[in-house]
Amino acid sequence: MTAFLNRVVRKTALVLTAAACFSALATNASFAFSSEAQQQCTGDAFRLCGSEIPNVAKITACMIKQRASLSSGCRSVMDRELAAKTKVAAQ
């Protein structure tokens, strides 16, 4: 029973950490990704960049560095959003 509770607490903590990280992404202007990106990329963030949590800048850099390993949904959303940011910054 104790092992089960430990797993539940650990999973809950991971989910809350992810929510906090992606909430920070959504509110930080330089790393503002949409709710679609959050939905598509949460699993990839844990799988590829879990060691960077909760540092938003490091998670973002890691996700960009790990682009080839991202799920197709996450990769397409990130590519679209990063291209839009680059386009705005160039103007």
Secondary structure, DSSP 8 states (H G I E B T S, - for coil): -HHHHHHHHHHHHHHHHHHHHHHHHHHSGGG---HHHHHHHHHHHHHHHGGGTT-HHHHHHHHHHTGGGS-HHHHHHHHHHHHHHHHHHH-
